[in-house]
Amino acid sequence: MKAYVFPGQGSQFVGMGKDLYDSIPAAKSLFEQANDLLGFKITDIMFTGSDDDLKQTKVTQPAVFLHSVILAKSLPDFKPSMVAGHSLGELSALVAAEALEFEAGLKLVAARAMAMQKACEMNPSTMAAILGLDDQIVEDSCNKIDDVVVAANYNCPGQLVISGSIEGVNKACTLLTERGAKRALVLPVGGAFHSPLMEPARTELAAAIEATTFHAPICPIYQNVTASAVSNSNEIQANLISQLTAPVRWTQSVQQMVADGATHFTEVGPGKVLSGLVKKIHREAEVDQA
């Protein structure tokens, strides 16, 4: 069975999507539609902008979404048995699997990016990658810290990202290093994604998600919050609202997809981050990029 996976923020690069724009008229049309909907020429930033311009959350999230979704729509043999997306990538997966229309998905991504940006500005906060420890040790250590810090991204065995206040993350990094972490690396991100500090963004985005029409997808989507197959549109909607403050259970999602029959994973979008993670989670999996 073939699974398609969609990357999140951090996979972007200057020049992403330009080949699609230049060679496929239908792709060019969708990019131009996005320029109109967003109110600025995101294609200019994606194709020829600076790294700094592309790193702004309000640009990065729509850019990664557009590259992923338009690439999926351009594939001649896109017939997924299942899909999943990492954080932001979950919205790309939902559009690719026809649970969301392209325009509705882009509007939600733009709203998500702005809401997260505002939440970051309200609460200075950060994230850190913890390498070489069991998840349980990381979770237990976070629970011992008296500032906000939680497990946020279960990326693969031995790689867990924590998220919280600057003070909380720094304290956790010190404790986890003492407990044997190979590395505890503070990440260059705008804030504490997938933590309780994203509650203002979750509240703001919930209204936009509830006002959006969702359809039954053409195949199950393995959502970050539950790491299990979901096809019910109401359930998809509720999980998407929870996603901003809940951890990304990527390890568990891939393990469940394999348990449910996935043998081949295709990464759709910029970069190869998810391909590497899938191989670390399940060595026997066949992995490629669209």
N, C-alpha and C positions, 0 to 999 in steps of 0.2 A: 504493500500500500504506500502511496506517495503523500507526503506531508509537505506543505509549503510554510515557511517561517519568515517573519517580517521584522527587520531590525528597528531599534529605537534610536533615541538621541545619542550622539557620539560617533555614529557611523558616517556622518556627512563628509563630503570632500568637494572642493571647487572643481567644477566641470561635470558634476553628477547630472545625469539625464540629458545632456546635450546631444548625445548620439541618437537618442529616441526622438528628440525635437527635430533634428536635422533629417532623419531618414523615414519617419512614419507620420504621414499627414494627420491621422487620428490622434496620435500622441501630441503633436504640435497644437492641435485644436484644444485638447484638455489643458495643456500648459497655459495657453492664452486665456482660457476660461478661468483658470486659477488666478492669473494676473488681475483679471477684472473683479473677481470675487474678493480678493484680498485687498485690492485698492492700491497695490504697488507692484512693480515688476520683479516678482520673486525670481523669474528666470534670469534676469541680469545678475543677481547675487549668486544664484546657483551655478551659472555657467562661467562667469568671469569676475565675480566679486572677490573680496579678500577673505582670508580665513576668519578674521575677527568679525566681519559682517555676518558671515555664515554661522558663527558661533552664538549669535544672539538667539535666545530661546524662541522669540516670536518669529524668527526666520527659520531656525534649525528644524523645528517640529513640522511646519508645513512642507519644508523642502524634502525632508526624509520621507514623509507621507507621500508627497507627489511622485518622487522617484519610484518608490515601491509600488504604488497603485497603478501608475501609468505603465510601468514595466510589466506588471501582472496582466493588465488589459491588452498588452502588446504581444503576449506569448500565444503562439498558435495552438498549443496543446495544454492550456491551463485547465486541468480537470483534477482538482485536489480531492483526496479522500478525507483530509483534515487540514486545518490551518491553526496557526498560533502566531502571536506577535509579542515582542518584548517591550513592555511599557507602552510608549507611544505606538509601537508597531502593532499593538492590538487593534487600533483604529484602522490601520492599513489592511490588516487581515479581514476585518469586518466588511470593508468596502470590496475587497477582492472576492470575498465569499458571498457578496450581494445581500448582506444583512443591512447595509447602509448604502444609499445612493452616493455617488461621487461628490456632489455639491454639499449634501448634508454632512458627509464625513469631513470634508475640508473645513466647513464652518465650525464643526466641533473641535477640530485640531487647532484652528486659529483661536477659538475661545479658551481651549485648554492651555495653550501657550501663554496667553495673556493673563489668565487666572493664576498660573503657576509663577509667572514673573512677579505679579503683585504680591503673592504670598511670600516669595523669597525676599522681597524688599521689606515686608512687614517684620519678618523674623530672620535676621542674619543667621545662616545655618550652613551645613555642609554634609558631605558624604565621604566615606573612606572604604577602600578595598582591603579586605582581610584575607590573606593567602596562607594556606597550609594548616588550617584548623578545622576540626569537626564543627558542623553547624551548632550542635548542642552547646559546645564550649563558648561559641560566640554569643549565642542567645543568653546563656547564663551570665556571662560577663556584662552584657548590656543591662540585664535586670539588676545588677549590683550598683550601677551608676546612678547617682541622685539627680542628674540632668537628663533631658530628653535625648535618648539614643536607642535605636531599634534596628533589628535585622531588616534590610530593605530589598535587596536583590539576591535571591538564591541562584547564582549564575551557573555553577557547576560544582561538583564535589571539591572542597578545598578552596573555593572562591565565593565569598559572601561579602556583599557591600552593606555597610551600616550607614545609618542616616540619623541626623538630629542636630541639636544646637552645637555651635562650635566648641563650647566647653565640654559638652557631653561626648562628642566624637573624639576630641583630644584625650579625655580621660580614658575612654574605651580603648583607644589605640595603645596607650601606655600599658593598661592592664592586659590587653591581648598579646602584646609583645612579651610581657612577663610570662604569659601562659603558653608561649611557644610559637606564636605566629611567625611565619617566614618573613612576611612583610605586612605592615599596617600603613597603607599609603593614602593620605588625604587626597581627594580627587578635585580637579579644577572645575567644579560645577557651581551653579548659581544658588543652590539651596538644598534643603533636606527633602528630596523627592521621596515619595512612598513612606512618609512618616506622619505622625500626628500634627506636625507643623504645617502640613498641606491642607489642614481642615478648612481654612478660608477659601482655598481654591476648589476643594471638593464641593462645598456649599454652593459656590458660584456656578460651577460646571454642572451640578445636579439639575439646576433649572433648565439649562440648555439641552441636556441629554433627555430630560423628561418631555421637552417640547419637540423632540425629534422623532420621526417615524422610523421604527426598526422593522425589518422583515425576517422571516425564517431564512437562515443561510443555506447555501447549496450543499454544505457539508458541515460537520460539527466544528466548532471553534473551541480550542483549549484555552480558557481564560486565565490570566495571571492570578486572580484572586483565589480561584478554586483548584486550578491545575487539573480540571476534568472537562470532559466533552460537554458542550452546551449547544443546544439547537433552538431552545425556546427564546423568542425575541424579548419577552418581559424579563427573563432571567439574565439575558445578555446585557440588557439595559441596566439592571440593578448592579451587576458585577462591575460594569464600566464606571458607575458612580463610585463604588467602593475602592476602585483601583488606585486612586490618587493617594490615599492614606494607608493602603494595605501593601504588604510586600509582594514583589514579583516572584512567583514561585516557578522559575524557569526550569530548574533541575527537575522538579516534580512533574511539570507539564510534559517535558520530553520523555521522562520515564513512563508516564501514563500513555503517551502517544505510542511508544514502543510496545507497551503491554497490550494496547488496542490494535496492534498490527502494523504500525509504521515501520518500513524498512529503508525508505529513501527520503531524505530531507533536502529540499531545494530552498536556498535563501534568496528572497526576492527583495532587492533594494541595494543601497550602497554598502560597500564593505563586505567583510567575511567574518565578522565577530561571532555571529550565531553559529556559523558552520564550525568554527573552532570549539565553541561551547558544546554543541551537539556531539562532536567526536569525543570530548572529554566525559560526557555523561554516558554515552553508549558507543563504545569503540567499534562495534560491528556495523553501525549505521553507514549507509552510503550517503555521501553529502556532496552537493554541488551548488553553484550559483547560477541564477537565471541569466 
